């Protein structure tokens, strides 16, 4: 039963990861910073997904009048970096300034990030700590 539970959790994690790759595929493949975070298989999936999607859009756009055929690159979805996420602190970081504002106001607050504590913070506030492993998303 434990093996089935672990298998379910891994499948759920991978499904969620692929859905995020699909949602932001154009954004990911357009930036070396983001596609370097993917495995080779995930990057190939993202490239193929973008190719198939663009072929589909092109076939649809070809049927429209010429002045409506332009595909705007500003329509590319980007992740919202101000979304709140849950994170686990792996190393005592001390006092860190975080964005705590709501909406368009970004109030800075100081939070004491202690090892093994769990926080709900804006992604943009902890982004720098994710790369070196001092903070993990949960």
Helices and strands as residue ranges (DSSP letters): H 2-23, H 25-29, H 32-35, H 40-61, G 66-68, G 73-75, E 84-89, E 94-99, E 108-113, E 118-122, H 123-130, E 135-137
